[in-house]
Amino acid sequence: MSNTWIVTADPHIAALVDVGRAIGGTITVVAVTGDGAQLLGVDRVIVVPAAAGVPAEALAPAVAALVAARPGDVVLAANRPAERVLAGAVAARLGAPLLSGVRSIGPGAAELVRFGGIALEQVTSASVLVGILEGGALASGEAAPVEVATGAVHSARITGQQTTEVEQVDLTAAKRIVACGRGFRAEADLALARELASALGAEVGCSRPLAEGQEWFSKDRYVGISGQHVGPEVYVAVGISGQLQHTAGIQESKAVVAVNNDPEAPIFAQADYGLVGDLYDVLPALAAALR
């Protein structure tokens, strides 16, 4: 039977645990931060403690040595900077392929998203597969036995940090999303989208220009080819034209609702429901109807 290994520097691994459960076998987590108490719903947890001032990436040799995966096993890591480094070290030690853009993965086979979601690639291998995919929320379930291990560590230290306080959101786990585009004329007008999201019980996202151009949103709320790829039950695109750069990120959505004042906007070709009108009129009416 194939087993699953998860390497992580963050307890938000619920999506990875779900993949492991679908594969079957045991799930072992090798973590480089914390005490393992939040790593629930798995069979075994190995914690590699980091000394103060040592970045998680410096523990990559120790993590790689602890992952005793065999052909047919799957190693998973979340699509976050530290985890990508850990996964790369594991793949190098095992001589295994490191797969990004993973849509699905199992023993000896994986399906990968390519070209921003407009194509899929099928990969097969007789060796271990190491996959990078979204980590999801905090894991839930029963606590697992926790072991503490040590190993080789790169000589690296954190000498300084610059942080920005922003509200983090995991759009990949959202069941409903209201996404804002360039149809909004001012940042203050985004309150209309937030009111609709509140009435709908949704998270708020955006197209790339509002995150990287206007900087009205943090980049974790940007949906598109190089941003978040989401699959909510309902995706409401407001003032978004619907170019491929954006729609490639919403292909897994169950229902797409488009609000745009241009009846020829490409987003309507992707939408299950379309509302042609001024968002400044449509959004308050929708919010009122939902309350």
Number of C-alpha atoms within 10 A of each C-alpha: 9 19 21 31 25 25 28 27 23 20 19 19 26 22 19 27 27 15 17 25 16 12 19 14 14 16 23 23 27 27 27 28 17 15 16 24 12 18 29 22 17 25 16 19 24 23 21 25 18 17 10 8 11 17 19 25 21 20 26 26 17 21 27 23 15 17 21 12 21 15 16 18 23 26 30 30 27 24 18 15 11 21 25 22 17 26 27 21 21 27 21 13 13 20 12 18 17 19 20 17 20 20 17 14 26 22 21 17 18 19 18 20 16 15 11 19 22 14 10 15 12 11 14 13 14 12 19 24 30 28 29 23 21 23 26 21 16 15 20 15 11 12 16 19 13 17 13 13 15 15 14 13 16 13 9 13 13 9 7 6 5 4 5 5 5 9 8 10 15 15 23 19 17 19 17 23 26 23 24 28 22 16 16 18 11 10 12 9 11 15 10 19 24 20 18 24 21 16 15 17 15 22 22 25 29 29 29 24 15 21 20 13 9 12 12 15 22 16 18 17 24 26 26 23 20 15 20 23 24 23 21 22 14 18 28 26 27 27 25 25 23 21 12 15 17 25 24 23 23 22 18 16 17 14 18 22 18 27 27 24 18 15 13 11 17 16 26 23 12 16 18 13 13 18 17 15 15 15 20 14 10 17 20 15 12 15 18 11 10 12 9
